[in-house]
Amino acid sequence: MTDSPFEGDSNALSAADLARFSDFLYRRTGMLFGESKRYYIDRRIADRMAALKTVDFSDYFAILRSVPDELETLINVFTVNETYFYREERHFTCLSENILPGVAAHKKPGDKIRIWALPCSTGEEAYSIAIWLLEHWPMVDAYHVEIVGSDIDTRALAGAVEGDYGERALARLPPDLIERYFEPDHGGFRRIIQDLRESVIFTPANLIDAATLAPHGKFDVILCRNVLIYFDDAARATALKNLHDSLLPGGFLILGHTESMAKVYANFQTRRFGEVVVYHRVESKR
């Protein structure tokens, strides 16, 4: 007797079932899987089937299509949460030295400036923005800066709210910042201080589902880094349109350094600040 319905079977899903599942996941997340990632898929589906005590994939697939909580759980186990504090630091420099001064020039002191980290994984991205602005943007206290972190992975979001981070996540942060913005070590982890935990909002959102993005309103700046590389051109175009619609006129989109919207979506104006390329939602001329 085995714990997993697929144990010992390297071809757990038939080719037809694999294709059916991959299409199902793609349509809901934009993540592209297929035969080349069979082992990755088989192992995760086997774990979920074992947890639900189902032995036939068709039965599990019926549950997946009809039970929202199971879909949420499955998406959580398929997402990639590879991140750390101050990742691609030049983007933060560009944010404080180039983008935000331009945004603030069109606002009055006390006005709201909204920044969205999407996806935010376990929170490092959103908290990095908060720490960076406190350290590097002198005007941070002159405006009501609202930082929102969102992700499709609800398990990662729970970790973001908790705010506990190990040595690997903190490796790029200078020691003095760790001392200032994190509580003392507890079991190899440092917790982000309460003031910062309470200042960042975390919410679920699906980059390719406009209905989950719309309630968040419009933003001045969106950081969407290192996720579009997992999408094909069609899903990437959908995501970029949704991001464009989530920006205020004059707002800015920052992608990962290996990502580009070339030949995929043309409704942004490309701007370069030093070595950083960003994308500008130009204001409509009427």
Secondary structure, DSSP 8 states (H G I E B T S, - for coil): --SSTTTT-TT-S-HHHHHHHHHHHHHHH-----GGGHHHHHHHHHHHHHHHT---HHHHHHHHHH-HHHHHHHHHHH------TTTTHHHHHHIIIIIHHHHHTTS-TT-EEEEEESS-TTTHHHHHHHHHHHHH-TTGGGSEEEEEEEES-HHHHHHHHHTEE-HHHHTTS-HHHHHHHB---BTTBEEB-HHHHHHEEEEE--TT-HHHHGGG--EEEEEE-SSGGGS-HHHHHHHHHHHHHHEEEEEEEEE-TT---TTT--SSEEEEETTEEEEE------
